[in-house]
Amino acid sequence: MCQIVRAAIWSVLLLVGAGSIAYAQTPVRQAPVKIVALGDSLTAGLGLAQSEGFVLRLQAALAAKGIAVDIANAGVSGDTTAAGLARLDWSVPDGTDAVILELGANDMLRGIKPQLTREVLDAILRRLTERHIAVLLCGMRAAPNLGGDFADAFERIYLELAAKYDALLYPFFLDGVAADLNLLQRDGLHPTAAGVDVIVTRILPSVEQLVGRVYAQHPS
């Protein structure tokens, strides 16, 4: 009986050892995840010092959690979705792992028909998907003065395109900031440095999910 027990114990130990070896051989990503933040003035950091902008604050927040990323700031103030599409190829170079897509606010402010905005965002997402680049799509809300029909059509764009392309969705980029004048610059549109900190805190879990997708697709 003792010999049988000893044999069983050795069998378990060998199985555990084999599992440990297999785990140790699983590739672990060493290089930072390369992310492009493709957007407008909200991404670019209009009215802020470079160190106060969204991109550097987000990268610092991720680094504080031990997540190595290299985020390129591809925000251009005033850009519409069409302008973002026009510069997509050079703004998102080969080797990019993921994109934080923050476009559409200027379309809304200019009253561009939501269907046109949808078509352009669809084209951007299609091209990024074809390149196997993970995407976090940042939604935007319409100004109340544009009316309920416009707001409905505009805000649905993000939800429906995220579902279509299996992109991660952060429903409202200015969540927690848009209604607080203490967190907005004098123009009432762009966040202060304190406002950026709120944005980063709220969006951080979604960006961690984005990085997780990259790890799953490209573990090494």
N, C-alpha and C positions, 0 to 999 in steps of 0.2 A: 504493500500500500504506500509506504514512504517513497519508494522509487517512482511510483506512478505520480504522486504529488509533486516530487522534485522535477520530474519530466514536464509536468504541466506548467510549473512555475517558469522553467527555462524557456518553454514555448512562448509564454506570455512576454517574457523579457526580450526574446528575440524579435517578436512582433513589434513591441514598443520601440526597440532599437532601430528596426527597419523603417518604422514610421518617422522617427526622428531624423534619420539620414535623408529620407525623401523630402521632409520638410526643409532641412538645411540646404537641399539642392534647389529648392524653389527660387527662381530668380526674383530679386528684390530691386526695384527701380532706384538707381543712384542719382541720375541726372535730374535737375529741377524740371518741373512741369512747365512747358512753355505756353503761356497764355497771352492772347491778344485781346485787349479791351477795345472793341470797335464801337465808337459812339460819337456823340456830339459834344457840346460844351459841358455837359454834366460829367462826362468822362474826362474831357480835356482839363477840367479844373478852372474854368473861367473865373477870374476875379480872386483867385487864391494863389498863395505862394506854392511853388512846386511841391514842397514837402507836405502841404496841407491837402493836396488833391486826392481824389478817390483811389487812383492806381497805387500810389506809394503807401497810402494808409492801409489799403487792403493787403498789399504784399507784406507789410510789417505785421499785420494781424495774423496772417497765415504763418509767418516765420515764428511768431511768438508761440504758436501751437506746434512747432516742429515740422511744418509743412513747407518743403522747398519748392518755390515757384519763381519764375521769371516772367513778370507781367509787362508787356509792351503797351505803352499808352498810344492807342490809335484813335484818340478822340480829336475831332476837328469842330471847332465852334461854328454853329450855323448849319452844319450838315443835315440834310434831309436823308431819308432812306435811299433816294435815287443817287445822291452824292456818295453815300456809303457803298452802294453797289458798284459805282463807277471806279472806285479805288480799291475794291475788295482784294484783287489779286496781289497788289503790292503792299497793301496794309496787313494782309495775312499771308506771310511768306511760307514757303515750304519748310517743314519742320515744326510748324505750330501744332500743339497738341489740343488746344481748346480755345474757344472764343467766348467772351462775355459780350453779348450783342445788345447794345443800348442805343437804339435809334427809333425815331418816330415822333418825338416831341415837337420837332420843328415842322413836320408835316401837319401835325394837329394845330399848331399855332398859326400856320399859314392857311388853314382851312382846306388843305388838299383832300380830295375825295378819299374816304377810307378804302375804297376798292383799289385805288391806285397804290396806296401805301401797302395794302395786303399783297398785291402782285409783286412789288419790289422786295418786301421782306421774304416772301415765298422764294423768290429767285436767290436771295442771299443764303437762306437756309438750305435750299436744294444744292447749291454749289459747295457749301461747307460739308454737307452730308456726303456728297460724292467724294470729297477729299478725306472722309473718315475723321473729321474734326468734331470733337464733342462741343456742344453749344449750351450755354446758359442764356436764355432769352429773357430780357428785362422788359416788362410791360410798362405802359404809360397810361395815364388817365386823361380824359378830355376835359378842357375847361368848361364850366357850367354854361357859359354864354353861347356855346356852340349848339346847344339844344340836345334833347334826349335821344333823338334818332341818330344824330352824328356820334354821340358818346357811345351808344349801344354798338354801332357798327365798328367804331374805332377800337374800343376796348376788347371786343370779341376777337380781333385779329390775333392777338398774342396767345390767347388760350387755344384757339383752334389751330394755329400754325405749330405751336409747341406739341400738340397732340399729333398732328400730321407727321412731323419729323422726329418724334420721340426726343425732343429737346427738353432740357430742364427749364422750368419757368419760374421766374421771380416776378410775381404779378404786378408790382408797382415800384419802380426804382426809387421814387421819392417817399416811400412809405415812412410815416413817422416824422416827416420833415415838411411836406407840402403845406400843411395847415398851420404851421408854427412859425410866425414871423420872427421869433427869436433865433430860429435856425436858418433863416434865409437872408440873403444879401438884400440891399436896398431895392433891387429890381423886383423882389418878390418871387423870383423864379429859380435862382441858383443858390445852392446851399453855402452856408458859411463853413469854416473849418469844423465847428462844433456839429453842424448839420452833416458834414461828411462822416464824422465819427458815428453818428446815428445810422447812416446808410450802411456803413461798413459792418457795424455790429449786427444789423438785421439781415444783411445779405450773406454774411459769412457762412452760415450753415449750408446755404445753396451752393456757394463756391466750393466748400468742402466736398459736397456731393459731386460737383463737376470734376474735381481732382480725383475723386474715387473712380469715376468713369474712365478717366485716363489711365489710372493704375490698372483697371480691369482689362482695358484694351491693349495697353502697352506696358506690361509689368517690368520691363528692363530697358 
